[in-house]
Amino acid sequence: MGRLREVAAPFLVPGPAGVAIRDRLRVSELDSAVLAEVGVFLGSLAAGDLAERSRQGLGHDAAAWAVRKRELTGRSSARWAGSITKATHDQWALARRGQAAHLAWLRGQIASIEARLARPLGAKADRQEGLARGYASRGEWHAKSRRLQALKDRLAAVEADWAAGRVRVVRGGKHLANARHHLAAAGLSEQQWRLRWQAARMFLAADGESGKRFGNETLRVTDTGRLSIKLPAPLAHLANASHGRYVLDATVAFRHRGQEWRDRITANRAVAYRVHHDVARGRWYVTASWQRATASVLPLDAALAQGVVGVDMNDDHLAAWRLDVHGNPVGEPQRFFYDLSGSTEHRDAQIRHALTRLLHHTRRSGAAAIALEDLDFAAVKGREKHGRNKRFRRLISRFPTARLKARLVAMAAEQDIAVVVVDPAYTSKWGAQHWQTPLATPRREISRHDAASIAVGRRALGHPIRRRTAPLPQYQSDAAGHRTVQARPETRRREETRPHLPGPRTRCAPPGGGAKAGDQCAQHRSGHAAELESWHQDSLPLSL
């Protein structure tokens, strides 16, 4: 049996740091034409600024940033120049982080392939020695040796880009850029692709400014829902209001968090806006976003004071079970199903609906915390880890771990429900071993996922996963002491070892030793308490 890895301690996940809401703009033809012209013009400025920032690489500093902003100010305005340069800086930094992640992935793949190439053909993995398994055939070994050389060449190229501060980034997205050469496979005509490319490269976004009217001077939405744009200098002739502004005929009405947004703009607090065009639907949208005040994180014990709902995440459903503070399952297991096939919007809606049902169940059960596993399949999706098991690799590739956790944290924060993350090690295995069979009944079938949800909840509560079992008869004597896994010493009504009483251990009570002393009826155990009432064994929780 191999050594078990160390299990990390559970921790509370902090709530979201920002809020974003969206509404549709039912614009007129004139509004649509003005928005498109302004977006294309500012998008061309953003593309040129991104190219300049990429050329500067690691030599960029505050002085270079000021020079870029000054050049853009003369061609647009100071506020648009600030928004464009900040967006460019963020995009370059994101590409840089992606480059670092790609470097780590390449090095991991090279190390894995080298370890397997060094093993004999058909050799099995040895976890105790830390040895990987060998490749199945000579042909596979040869193909992997060629792939190793290709990966090393790619690694050398990426390392050179990293050292020079050179990133590969495309405004509008690399996927859409590559689709231009494969229009038939993408199901697009050249005109359709051109419209999508133009919409993706538009720039209509502005950060908020605290103290300014309605929280934003560039893209402003009033409390009555009127959206206006501060036009750049070359397009000032399009203005239909004073101070070079264009006011849209369409109104904005944020249904979700509308009151919170209205409170912010009424107090002139910063709100950022972004306008974008969905060419496939022929619609315009506006997104408002702002930062939230950092909420104080409750202590872990306080969040778990009312128990927890353990959740086991699967590719088609969430298995949940409510546990009390002692780690005992309460009620019936719950399963919240979702379908991850279809479009991205459909999958996202399915996840949100499942999480909504989970949160409602948590509130009804009286718990104030949800426990789930800290799953991350980013490093184990490749063939080097799972071999030719294509079905399992496809399963974990489509598993929405990051999106599901992000959605749950954001939605739980609005319900005042804490999210506790635990180490996923051995939860499915030990949950099935200790809980699946004991909880199953002729009328209730318990799955491995239901048992795993109990294991997740117990780990969050700080209890061992295995359930309490009575010791063997030879260890049940008082001399052996307390040997069952039970509640903590400070827990009331806990099971204790019987206190030692002086004198011989006989059936008859010593004179004055108890309330029933001298009562011969007490010899008959049925309906009577023990002779000595100084100690009494209470009923106990199932386990801890």
Secondary structure, DSSP 8 states (H G I E B T S, - for coil): ----------EE----SEEEEEEEE---HHHHHHHHHHHHHHHHHHHHHHHHHHHHGGG--HHHHHHHHHHHHHHS-HHHHHHHHHHHHHHHHHHHHHHHHHHHHHHHHHHHHHHHHTS-TT---BTTTTB----SSHHHHHHHHHHHHHHHHHHHHHHHHHHHT-----TT-HHHHHHTT-HHHHT--HHHHHHHHHHHT---EE---TTSGGG-SSEEE-TT-EEEEE--GGGGGG--BGGGEEEEEEE----TTHHHHHHHHHTT---EEEEEEETTTTEEEEEEEEE--------HHHHTTT-EEEEEE-SSEEEEEEE-TTS-EEEEEEEEE----S-HHHHHHHHHHHHHHHHHHHHHHT--EEEEE----TTS-SHHHHTT-HHHHHHHHH--HHHHHHHHHHHHHHTT-EEEEE--TTHHHHHIIIIIHHH-BTTB---HHHHHHHHHHHHHHT--SS------GGG-STTT---S----TTSTT--------SS---SS--TTSSTTTT-GGGGS-TT---S-TT-------S--
